[in-house]
């Protein structure tokens, strides 16, 4: 681990104190990983449940088709997306270490991309809309779906992004507002362009704007759109970036508001108003997936494929931050051998929790980067695509095989419970107060403590 001198780290702490700390103000979960993508809920969901016995299971609803998008919540409504083949035959899905070994699925049938709305309290479906129907423009990875991107909502609008099949805006009551065609978005490995792995970056709502990161093999850009109309306000060229599957983060400080994007050649921060590149890093992992985070006055970036890196970046950084012989001023610390490939890390109460796709949990001091402990979470086949979420003093880790490990927050590892979802889990859970919403391959399940007799 590379770190700066103690005097510099003290300055980082002071900077962190000058930035308003994150506080959960309500039970809403408005986008991928909730408020600001941090993965932190406001309540205390159960740590144990039993699907077969129905213990602490409020409701469960079947979902047609295939989707890895996460549920989002506003008020008493839950929003979700899926993609359904015309034959309604369940699509092939390969998970685990091999996961199709990079192969593209053969999905030649007509598919329908759907936006769904449920009542949070009962699970009753309130409305459903077919946003688009066609043959998929881009094939999916055998481990992926055609509905990977998580919706976003601000309580008035709901945005569903289906990559090449468009960005769709509805009111929370289910009325279509607009559709934006962003063209053919070819997502796949840059060194095997014949493969297609489908789109995954989720939209972000910031005030009256929508931000989407479209890093693809045929084009790479960030689009800033008007939330009310879908009109494009700004397009930022991502230059020579390869395909990424990461959702951008909005980092707002007293001095500036920036869009922060993961990447391989362009891990970077851009001014939201002008699109000017403020800082950048190169040569991280070449299949970037985790979302950037802003906590403790630092921006956290990680990736791991062909390289394994974690960076803690000052929000006032500028220029090229790529580590070399001389330590760049904008980096608080970095680690060159301990990144995360699929799951997005979680930062809470001064600790950085990072569970890699192999189930290895690394916990570090978020300000200094000091390693606190490493442990394996889960048992048996431990492959993780979903990201951790936290609430009530606990962290929830969902493996692809459906095992949910509940770990106590803190500087020592303590496994509190292990729960079996009886199905594949690829989507990151949502937390709405004391409710935990988990999407499996076939169902949406609401976990809530049973009422006392």
GIRAGI-V546372 format. One record per residue. N is the residue number from 0. SS is DSSP state (H for helix, E for strand, - for the rest). PHI is phi in whole degrees, -180 to 180 (none if undefined). PSI is psi in whole degrees, -180 to 180 (none if undefined). Layout:
N/SS/PHI/PSI
N/SS/PHI/PSI
//
This chain:
0/-/none/131
1/E/-101/128
2/E/-135/165
3/-/-95/168
4/-/-60/162
5/H/-57/-38
6/H/-62/-37
7/H/-69/-41
8/H/-66/-34
9/H/-64/-40
10/H/-63/-37
11/H/-64/-42
12/H/-61/-43
13/H/-62/-43
14/H/-60/-42
15/H/-61/-38
16/H/-70/-24
17/H/-79/-12
18/-/-100/133
19/-/-57/127
20/-/-68/152
21/-/-71/132
22/-/-135/134
23/-/-78/120
24/-/-97/-19
25/-/-156/-175
26/-/-96/9
27/-/-73/153
28/E/-136/83
29/-/-84/-8
30/-/-164/-165
31/-/-57/123
32/-/63/27
33/-/77/-150
34/H/-66/125
35/H/57/19
36/H/70/18
37/-/-83/-19
38/-/77/20
39/E/-113/123
40/-/-96/167
41/-/-94/-19
42/-/-108/-150
43/-/-144/82
44/-/-65/165
45/-/-60/152
46/-/-98/-16
47/-/-133/145
48/-/-157/168
49/E/-142/109
50/-/-64/-43
51/-/-67/-41
52/-/-86/-12
53/-/78/14
54/E/-74/126
55/-/59/29
56/E/-110/109
57/E/-75/-45
58/E/-166/163
59/E/-146/140
60/E/-133/135
61/E/-70/149
62/-/-125/125
63/-/-73/159
64/-/72/-145
65/E/-146/132
66/-/-160/143
67/-/-111/7
68/-/-66/154
69/-/-95/152
70/-/-69/147
71/E/-124/156
72/E/-134/137
73/E/-142/120
74/-/63/-124
75/-/-103/22
76/E/-124/141
77/E/-116/134
78/E/-119/143
79/E/-152/158
80/E/-127/158
81/E/-155/166
82/E/-127/127
83/E/-119/122
84/E/-71/148
85/-/-57/-36
86/-/-69/-18
87/-/62/11
88/-/-74/136
89/-/-63/125
90/-/-65/154
91/-/-68/136
92/-/-140/122
93/-/-115/124
94/-/-121/-175
95/-/90/-169
96/-/-62/-43
97/-/-76/-50
98/-/51/36
99/-/88/-2
100/-/47/39
101/-/88/-3
102/-/-71/152
103/E/-91/146
104/-/-77/154
105/-/-97/90
106/-/-116/73
107/-/-85/-12
108/-/-74/168
109/E/-72/134
110/E/-118/154
111/E/-121/127
112/E/-93/122
113/E/-118/147
114/E/-114/127
115/E/-120/149
116/E/-134/133
117/E/-126/155
118/E/-78/126
119/-/-62/-36
120/-/-78/-36
121/-/-115/-19
122/-/83/2
123/-/-65/135
124/E/-75/124
125/E/-93/-38
126/E/-161/161
127/E/-147/136
128/E/-131/139
129/E/-85/105
130/E/-76/-33
131/E/-163/147
132/E/-137/131
133/E/180/178
134/E/-73/145
135/-/-59/132
136/-/-68/-39
137/-/-123/135
138/-/-70/166
139/-/-109/156
140/E/-64/147
141/-/-62/-17
142/-/-96/-6
143/-/-107/-172
144/-/-136/178
145/-/-94/7
146/-/-137/66
147/-/-86/-32
148/-/-75/131
149/-/-78/139
150/-/-65/169
151/E/-136/145
152/E/-145/154
153/-/-122/15
154/-/94/-18
155/-/-112/-42
156/E/-120/154
157/E/-126/128
158/E/-111/131
159/E/-124/123
160/E/-111/121
161/-/-116/30
162/H/63/-123
163/H/-64/-17
164/H/-91/9
165/-/101/162
166/E/-103/124
167/E/-120/135
168/E/-119/129
169/E/-127/159
170/E/-77/162
171/-/-67/-15
172/-/-84/-7
173/-/101/13
174/-/-92/132
175/E/-69/135
176/E/-108/-52
177/E/-161/166
178/E/-134/139
179/E/-122/122
180/-/-93/115
181/-/-99/11
182/-/88/-173
183/-/-77/120
184/-/-114/96
185/-/-86/102
186/-/-100/126
187/-/179/176
188/-/-68/136
189/-/-68/-23
190/-/-99/9
191/-/-150/71
192/-/-69/-10
193/-/-75/-16
194/-/-89/146
195/-/-127/130
196/-/-120/5
197/-/71/164
198/-/-90/154
199/-/-146/-17
200/-/-65/137
201/-/-98/151
202/-/-73/154
203/E/-126/132
204/E/-99/129
205/E/-135/106
206/-/62/-123
207/-/-100/21
208/E/-123/154
209/E/-117/133
210/E/-119/128
211/E/-129/137
212/E/-102/119
213/E/-121/74
214/E/-90/108
215/-/-136/171
216/-/-71/-31
217/-/-94/-12
218/-/-167/156
219/E/-147/114
220/E/-159/162
221/E/-109/133
222/E/-112/132
223/E/-111/121
224/E/-119/157
225/E/-76/124
226/-/-62/-35
227/-/-79/-30
228/-/-119/-21
229/-/83/1
230/-/-67/140
231/E/-79/124
232/E/-93/-40
233/E/-153/140
234/E/-126/126
235/E/-109/123
236/E/-73/127
237/-/-94/16
238/-/55/-120
239/-/-97/27
240/-/-67/149
241/-/-89/-180
242/-/-66/136
243/-/-129/162
244/-/-127/30
245/-/-103/144
246/-/-86/135
247/-/-72/164
248/E/-120/146
249/E/-102/121
250/E/-112/115
251/E/-116/121
252/-/-125/180
253/-/-63/-29
254/-/-93/-30
255/-/-165/160
256/E/-119/126
257/E/-130/152
258/E/-95/123
259/E/-111/128
260/E/-123/139
261/-/-76/166
262/-/176/-180
263/-/-102/-52
264/-/-99/-16
265/-/-138/66
266/E/-73/118
267/E/-157/159
268/E/-116/135
269/E/-125/140
270/E/-64/126
271/-/-64/-33
272/-/-79/-40
273/-/-110/-20
274/-/83/1
275/-/-64/135
276/E/-74/126
277/E/-95/-39
278/E/-157/164
279/E/-158/160
280/E/-132/151
281/-/-126/164
282/-/66/48
283/-/-91/-149
284/-/-71/146
285/-/-93/6
286/-/-129/76
287/-/-74/129
288/-/-127/-49
289/-/-60/147
290/-/-82/140
291/-/-64/153
292/E/-127/150
293/E/-127/108
294/E/-148/157
295/-/57/26
296/-/73/15
297/E/-131/151
298/E/-99/128
299/E/-109/130
300/E/-131/138
301/E/-148/153
302/E/-162/164
303/E/-163/96
304/-/-170/108
305/-/81/0
306/-/179/157
307/E/-142/103
308/E/-134/150
309/E/-136/133
310/E/-127/139
311/E/-115/115
312/E/-117/136
313/E/-72/138
314/-/-68/-16
315/-/-97/17
316/-/-64/158
317/-/-149/153
318/E/79/-160
319/E/-84/117
320/-/-102/7
321/-/-60/121
322/-/-62/141
323/-/-147/-145
324/-/-66/-31
325/-/-111/136
326/-/-73/121
327/-/-64/143
328/-/-65/-28
329/-/-81/-4
330/E/-100/127
331/E/-79/-45
332/E/-164/162
333/E/-151/156
334/E/-130/128
335/-/-99/3
336/E/-138/21
337/-/-148/53
338/-/-93/-178
339/-/-119/134
340/-/-84/-58
341/-/-103/-58
342/-/-72/144
343/-/-79/136
344/-/-67/178
345/E/-136/135
346/E/-120/123
347/E/-153/135
348/-/51/43
349/-/80/8
350/E/-120/141
351/E/-105/115
352/E/-103/123
353/E/-134/107
354/E/-102/116
355/-/-77/173
356/-/-68/-13
357/-/-93/6
358/-/85/9
359/E/-86/117
360/E/-95/121
361/E/-111/131
362/E/-119/125
363/E/-125/159
364/E/-68/123
365/-/-70/-25
366/-/-88/-42
367/-/-97/-22
368/-/85/1
369/-/-62/131
370/E/-70/132
371/E/-104/-51
372/E/-160/162
373/E/-129/135
374/E/-150/158
375/E/-88/136
376/-/-103/149
377/-/79/173
378/-/-134/169
379/-/67/-137
380/-/-76/109
381/-/-110/90
382/-/-126/130
383/-/-125/127
384/-/-113/-36
385/-/-67/151
386/-/-94/155
387/-/-71/151
388/E/-130/161
389/E/-139/146
390/E/-171/150
391/-/60/28
392/-/83/12
393/E/-133/154
394/E/-113/143
395/E/-116/121
396/E/-117/120
397/E/-106/121
398/-/-85/162
399/-/-63/-28
400/-/-79/-3
401/-/97/11
402/E/-89/125
403/E/-107/109
404/E/-93/129
405/E/-107/119
406/E/-118/137
407/E/-72/137
408/-/-65/150
409/-/136/-175
410/-/-89/0
411/-/-128/141
412/-/-73/129
413/-/-144/110
414/E/-80/119
415/E/-89/-41
416/E/-162/161
417/E/-134/127
418/E/-125/143
419/E/-106/120
420/-/-84/-4
421/-/60/27
422/-/-168/168
423/-/-69/140
424/-/-127/116
425/-/-113/-23
426/-/-90/144
427/-/-71/135
428/-/-67/165
429/E/-118/151
430/E/-123/126
431/E/-126/90
432/-/65/-119
433/-/-93/13
434/E/-108/139
435/E/-114/122
436/E/-107/120
437/E/-121/126
438/E/-96/122
439/-/-99/-178
440/-/-61/-25
441/-/-123/-10
442/E/-145/160
443/E/-111/125
444/E/-123/130
445/E/-105/120
446/E/-106/123
447/-/-151/144
448/-/-60/134
449/-/-61/145
450/-/-70/141
451/-/-67/144
452/-/-66/none
//
